[in-house]
């Protein structure tokens, strides 16, 4: 019996079996066309995963929230009204003592994240940033916001006669800085310089995206791996991109509303009332906007999973349209 010829070619495509195989140039051309039009790989049925979940840090989030409420709300109010009611210290001294704890946690966090970025750039620095002294967007933004927050407090409490409106409206300056940054990113433009993992010349992403990337990678200790995961999710999922844009717009609008409310308190109430009320307005705004954000993100992530589950194999380059996404 003659030995059967062993073929070194790959198994025929299923559609070729149905049509029959012929050793001709036209058949080989058809084979290439069939394989490109009907890819064998399965489509991605779920969004690229993000290894970090806030729910895995419940204890840390709870402690940070309680610390924020204590040092930036309860303690300043308790000290101010106690000193005003039971001592004869001047208003300037009272304000200086009462607000000494404001931003304490934030000030301690700033050098810590700078240390991580500069000491371990290969672990925490933005993608493509290999310089030992390379910083991310959030570090520079954080540093600028700290200056914006400290200067008005120092000026308003170190004069012989405190500048009360300047003292009360300081959170408005911080919110205004955040609103301007978020509003600028609402209109994507080519970056004039590197911003976190995006190089000069790339299209600007929403302010919210850079905050998430830098905070989770450095402050939450997830490193460069999370930066890569977030970038892949952004590039792969139109639902995720739309969600980030929505959240960015939501907080920009909220910042404007907060500034208006704070202005009303600053110039519409006596100082003793406005002092406590200004803190209350700030934390009520943050709480309401954070709650709506959580509900919105939860809904959009569900829609994202459904979108990926319904994706079909693209034929001849056809793709899902973003306008069809709910």
C-alpha positions in Angstrom: 0.0 0.0 0.0 1.5 3.4 -0.9 2.0 5.7 2.0 -0.5 8.5 2.4 0.9 11.9 1.7 1.1 13.9 5.0 0.0 17.5 4.4 1.9 20.2 6.2 -0.9 22.7 5.5 -3.3 24.0 8.2 -6.8 22.3 8.4 -9.2 23.8 5.9 -11.6 26.5 6.9 -15.1 25.1 7.6 -16.6 27.1 4.7 -13.9 25.7 2.4 -15.0 22.2 3.4 -18.6 23.1 2.4 -17.5 24.6 -0.9 -14.8 22.1 -1.7 -11.1 22.7 -2.0 -9.2 23.2 -5.2 -5.5 23.8 -5.7 -5.9 27.0 -7.8 -4.9 30.6 -7.3 -8.5 31.7 -7.2 -9.2 29.2 -4.4 -6.3 30.5 -2.4 -7.5 34.1 -2.9 -11.0 33.0 -1.8 -9.5 31.3 1.3 -7.8 34.5 2.3 -11.0 36.5 1.8 -13.1 34.1 3.8 -10.7 34.1 6.7 -10.6 37.9 6.9 -14.4 38.3 6.5 -15.3 35.6 9.0 -12.7 35.8 11.8 -12.4 32.6 13.8 -11.7 34.3 17.1 -14.5 34.9 19.6 -15.6 38.5 20.3 -14.9 40.0 23.7 -18.0 39.3 25.8 -17.1 41.4 28.8 -15.2 44.7 29.4 -11.5 44.6 30.1 -11.3 44.1 33.9 -10.0 46.7 36.4 -8.2 45.0 39.3 -9.1 47.7 41.8 -12.5 48.0 43.4 -13.4 50.5 46.1 -15.4 47.8 47.8 -12.2 46.0 48.6 -11.1 49.1 50.6 -14.3 49.6 52.7 -12.4 50.0 56.0 -9.9 52.5 54.5 -12.7 54.5 52.9 -14.7 54.6 56.1 -11.7 55.7 58.2 -10.8 58.4 55.6 -14.4 59.7 55.5 -14.6 59.8 59.3 -11.2 61.6 59.5 -12.4 64.1 56.9 -15.6 64.8 58.8 -13.8 65.2 62.1 -10.8 67.3 61.1 -12.5 69.4 58.4 -16.0 69.8 59.8 -16.6 68.9 63.5 -13.3 70.1 65.0 -13.2 73.5 63.4 -16.8 74.2 64.3 -16.4 72.9 67.9 -13.3 75.0 68.5 -14.7 78.1 67.0 -18.0 78.2 68.8 -16.4 77.1 72.1 -13.7 79.8 72.0 -16.2 82.4 70.9 -18.6 81.6 73.7 -16.3 80.8 76.7 -13.1 82.8 76.1 -12.1 86.4 75.3 -9.6 85.6 72.5 -9.7 87.9 69.4 -11.5 86.7 66.3 -8.2 86.4 64.4 -6.7 84.2 67.0 -9.9 82.2 67.2 -10.0 81.6 63.5 -6.3 80.7 63.4 -6.8 78.0 66.1 -10.1 76.7 64.9 -8.9 76.1 61.3 -5.5 74.7 62.1 -6.8 71.2 61.4 -8.3 72.1 58.0 -6.7 70.0 55.2 -4.4 68.2 57.7 -4.9 64.8 56.1 -4.6 66.2 52.6 -1.3 68.0 53.5 0.1 64.7 54.9 -0.9 62.8 51.7 0.9 65.2 49.4 4.5 64.4 50.4 3.7 60.7 50.7 2.5 60.4 47.1 5.5 62.5 45.9 7.8 60.1 47.7 6.2 57.1 46.0 6.5 58.7 42.5 10.1 59.9 42.9 11.4 56.9 44.9 9.7 54.1 42.9 9.0 55.6 39.4 9.0 52.1 37.8 6.1 51.1 40.0 4.0 54.2 40.2 4.9 56.7 37.5 2.7 57.3 34.5 3.1 55.0 31.5 6.0 56.1 29.3 7.4 58.3 32.0 10.8 56.9 33.0 12.4 60.0 34.5 13.2 59.7 38.2 11.7 63.1 38.8 8.7 62.5 36.7 5.4 63.4 38.4 1.8 62.7 37.4 -1.0 65.2 36.7 -2.6 64.8 40.1 0.6 65.7 42.0 0.9 69.1 40.2 -2.8 69.8 40.4 -2.8 68.8 44.1 0.1 71.1 44.8 -1.5 74.0 43.1 -4.8 73.4 44.8 -3.0 73.4 48.2 -1.5 76.8 47.5 -4.9 78.1 46.4 -6.4 76.8 49.6 -3.8 78.0 52.1 -3.0 81.5 50.8 -6.5 83.0 51.4 -6.8 81.5 54.9 -3.3 82.9 55.9 -4.1 86.3 54.5 -7.6 86.5 56.0 -6.5 85.5 59.5 -3.1 87.3 59.8 -4.2 90.8 59.5 -5.1 93.0 62.4 -8.7 93.0 61.1 -9.6 89.6 59.6 -11.0 89.6 56.1 -14.1 87.6 56.9 -15.5 87.2 53.3 -12.1 85.9 52.1 -12.0 83.4 54.9 -15.5 82.1 54.2 -15.1 82.0 50.5 -11.8 80.0 50.4 -13.5 76.7 49.6 -15.1 78.5 46.6 -11.6 79.3 45.2 -10.8 75.6 45.4 -14.0 74.6 43.8 -13.5 77.2 41.1 -10.1 75.8 40.3 -11.6 72.3 40.0 -14.5 73.5 37.8 -12.1 75.4 35.5 -10.0 72.2 35.1 -13.0 70.0 34.4 -14.6 72.6 32.1 -11.4 72.9 30.0 -11.4 69.1 29.5 -15.0 69.1 28.3 -13.7 70.3 24.9 -10.9 67.8 23.9 -7.8 69.4 22.5 -4.3 68.3 21.6 -2.2 68.2 24.8 0.6 70.8 24.7 2.6 68.7 27.2 2.5 65.3 28.9 -0.5 64.7 31.2 0.0 61.6 33.3 0.1 58.6 30.8 -0.9 60.7 27.8 2.0 62.2 25.8 2.2 65.6 24.2 -0.1 65.8 21.2 -2.6 63.2 22.3 -6.2 64.1 22.6 -7.1 65.4 26.1 -9.2 63.0 28.2 -11.7 64.2 30.9 -10.3 65.7 34.1 -12.1 62.9 36.0 -10.2 60.2 34.1 -6.8 61.6 35.1 -7.9 61.9 38.7 -9.0 58.3 38.8 -5.8 57.0 37.1 -3.4 58.9 39.3 -5.2 58.5 42.6 -5.8 54.7 42.3 -2.3 54.1 40.9 -0.4 56.1 43.5 -2.6 56.9 46.6 -4.4 53.5 46.5 -1.1 51.7 45.8 -2.2 49.9 42.6 0.8 51.0 40.5 1.4 51.1 36.8 -0.7 47.9 36.3 -3.8 49.9 37.0 -2.8 52.7 34.6 -2.5 50.0 31.8 -5.9 48.5 32.7 -7.7 51.8 32.8 -6.2 52.8 29.4 -7.3 49.5 27.9 -10.8 49.9 29.3 -11.0 53.5 27.9 -9.8 52.4 24.4 -12.1 49.3 24.3 -15.4 50.5 25.8 -17.4 53.4 24.3 -19.9 53.0 27.2 -17.1 53.5 29.7 -15.8 56.6 27.8 -19.3 58.1 27.8 -19.7 57.4 31.6 -16.4 59.3 32.4 -17.5 62.2 30.3 -20.9 62.3 32.1 -19.3 62.2 35.5 -16.9 65.0 34.5 -19.8 67.2 33.4 -21.8 66.4 36.5 -19.1 67.5 38.9 -18.4 70.6 36.8 -22.0 71.7 37.1 -22.1 70.8 40.8 -19.0 73.0 41.4 -20.8 76.0 39.9 -23.9 75.3 42.1 -21.7 75.0 45.2 -19.9 78.3 44.5 -23.2 80.1 44.1 -24.6 78.6 47.3 -21.4 79.5 49.2 -21.5 83.1 47.8 -25.1 83.4 49.2 -24.0 82.2 52.6 -20.9 84.4 52.6 -22.6 87.7 51.7 -26.1 86.9 53.0 -25.6 85.8 56.6 -23.8 87.2 59.7 -20.4 85.7 60.3 -21.3 83.4 63.2 -24.0 81.8 61.2 -22.1 81.7 57.9 -19.0 80.1 59.6 -20.8 76.8 60.4 -23.2 77.0 57.4 -20.3 77.3 54.9 -18.9 74.0 56.2 -22.4 72.4 56.1 -23.0 73.5 52.5 -19.6 72.0 51.4 -20.2 68.6 52.9 -23.9 68.4 51.8 -22.8 69.2 48.3 -20.1 66.6 48.3 -22.4 64.0 49.8 -25.3 64.5 47.3 -23.0 64.7 44.3 -21.1 61.6 45.4 -24.3 59.6 46.0 -25.7 60.5 42.5 -22.4 59.7 40.9 -22.3 56.2 42.6 -25.9 55.5 41.4 -25.1 56.7 37.9 -21.8 54.8 37.6 -23.5 51.6 38.9 -26.2 51.9 36.1 -23.7 52.6 33.4 -21.5 49.7 34.3 -24.5 47.4 34.0 -25.2 48.9 30.6 -21.6 48.4 29.7 -21.7 44.7 30.6 -24.9 44.2 28.6 -23.3 46.0 25.6 -20.3 43.7 25.6 -22.5 40.6 26.0 -24.5 41.5 22.9 -21.5 42.3 20.7 -21.4 40.3 17.4 -18.5 39.2 15.3 -17.6 42.1 13.0 -18.0 41.3 9.3 -15.8 43.1 6.8 -14.9 45.8 9.3 -18.4 46.8 10.5 -18.5 47.8 14.1 -21.0 48.8 16.8 -22.0 52.5 16.6 -21.6 54.6 19.8 -24.8 56.4 19.1 -26.7 53.1 19.6 -25.5 52.8 23.2 -28.1 53.6 25.8 
